[in-house]
């Protein structure tokens, strides 16, 4: 089952990643100053992940592919790792849409 992993950095900030069943990262968040803010970020991912219009599929200057998941206000709430091709990126978007809403959270 997919899971949000909530992490604390050495500097006392918080971030999260959404991992699939195989423990591969689908998206990572920005750094948050508080745990509550990071938890709100997770909730925002869960609320927006099944909306295809919230995904911004991109290609990097180095020829790798990735996506950003955005909230309704346009703010990026998660960024994927880099993928070798657009098909892999698009498969990761589909998986994120499928698993994010029901993923549990681990600290």
Secondary structure as a PSIPRED ss2 file (coil, helix, strand):
# PSIPRED VFORMAT (PSIPRED V4.0)

   1 X C   1.000  0.000  0.000
   2 X C   1.000  0.000  0.000
   3 X E   0.000  0.000  1.000
   4 X E   0.000  0.000  1.000
   5 X E   0.000  0.000  1.000
   6 X E   0.000  0.000  1.000
   7 X E   0.000  0.000  1.000
   8 X E   0.000  0.000  1.000
   9 X C   1.000  0.000  0.000
  10 X C   1.000  0.000  0.000
  11 X C   1.000  0.000  0.000
  12 X C   1.000  0.000  0.000
  13 X C   1.000  0.000  0.000
  14 X E   0.000  0.000  1.000
  15 X E   0.000  0.000  1.000
  16 X E   0.000  0.000  1.000
  17 X E   0.000  0.000  1.000
  18 X E   0.000  0.000  1.000
  19 X E   0.000  0.000  1.000
  20 X C   1.000  0.000  0.000
  21 X C   1.000  0.000  0.000
  22 X C   1.000  0.000  0.000
  23 X C   1.000  0.000  0.000
  24 X C   1.000  0.000  0.000
  25 X E   0.000  0.000  1.000
  26 X E   0.000  0.000  1.000
  27 X E   0.000  0.000  1.000
  28 X E   0.000  0.000  1.000
  29 X C   1.000  0.000  0.000
  30 X C   1.000  0.000  0.000
  31 X C   1.000  0.000  0.000
  32 X E   0.000  0.000  1.000
  33 X C   1.000  0.000  0.000
  34 X C   1.000  0.000  0.000
  35 X H   0.000  1.000  0.000
  36 X H   0.000  1.000  0.000
  37 X H   0.000  1.000  0.000
  38 X H   0.000  1.000  0.000
  39 X H   0.000  1.000  0.000
  40 X H   0.000  1.000  0.000
  41 X H   0.000  1.000  0.000
  42 X H   0.000  1.000  0.000
  43 X H   0.000  1.000  0.000
  44 X H   0.000  1.000  0.000
  45 X H   0.000  1.000  0.000
  46 X H   0.000  1.000  0.000
  47 X H   0.000  1.000  0.000
  48 X H   0.000  1.000  0.000
  49 X C   1.000  0.000  0.000
  50 X C   1.000  0.000  0.000
  51 X C   1.000  0.000  0.000
  52 X H   0.000  1.000  0.000
  53 X H   0.000  1.000  0.000
  54 X H   0.000  1.000  0.000
  55 X E   0.000  0.000  1.000
  56 X E   0.000  0.000  1.000
  57 X E   0.000  0.000  1.000
  58 X E   0.000  0.000  1.000
  59 X E   0.000  0.000  1.000
  60 X C   1.000  0.000  0.000
  61 X C   1.000  0.000  0.000
  62 X C   1.000  0.000  0.000
  63 X C   1.000  0.000  0.000
  64 X C   1.000  0.000  0.000
  65 X E   0.000  0.000  1.000
  66 X E   0.000  0.000  1.000
  67 X E   0.000  0.000  1.000
  68 X E   0.000  0.000  1.000
  69 X E   0.000  0.000  1.000
  70 X E   0.000  0.000  1.000
  71 X C   1.000  0.000  0.000
  72 X C   1.000  0.000  0.000
  73 X C   1.000  0.000  0.000
  74 X C   1.000  0.000  0.000
  75 X C   1.000  0.000  0.000
  76 X E   0.000  0.000  1.000
  77 X E   0.000  0.000  1.000
  78 X E   0.000  0.000  1.000
  79 X E   0.000  0.000  1.000
  80 X C   1.000  0.000  0.000
  81 X C   1.000  0.000  0.000
  82 X C   1.000  0.000  0.000
  83 X E   0.000  0.000  1.000
  84 X C   1.000  0.000  0.000
  85 X C   1.000  0.000  0.000
  86 X H   0.000  1.000  0.000
  87 X H   0.000  1.000  0.000
  88 X H   0.000  1.000  0.000
  89 X H   0.000  1.000  0.000
  90 X H   0.000  1.000  0.000
  91 X H   0.000  1.000  0.000
  92 X H   0.000  1.000  0.000
  93 X H   0.000  1.000  0.000
  94 X H   0.000  1.000  0.000
  95 X H   0.000  1.000  0.000
  96 X H   0.000  1.000  0.000
  97 X H   0.000  1.000  0.000
  98 X H   0.000  1.000  0.000
  99 X H   0.000  1.000  0.000
 100 X H   0.000  1.000  0.000
 101 X H   0.000  1.000  0.000
 102 X H   0.000  1.000  0.000
 103 X C   1.000  0.000  0.000
 104 X E   0.000  0.000  1.000
 105 X E   0.000  0.000  1.000
 106 X E   0.000  0.000  1.000
 107 X C   1.000  0.000  0.000
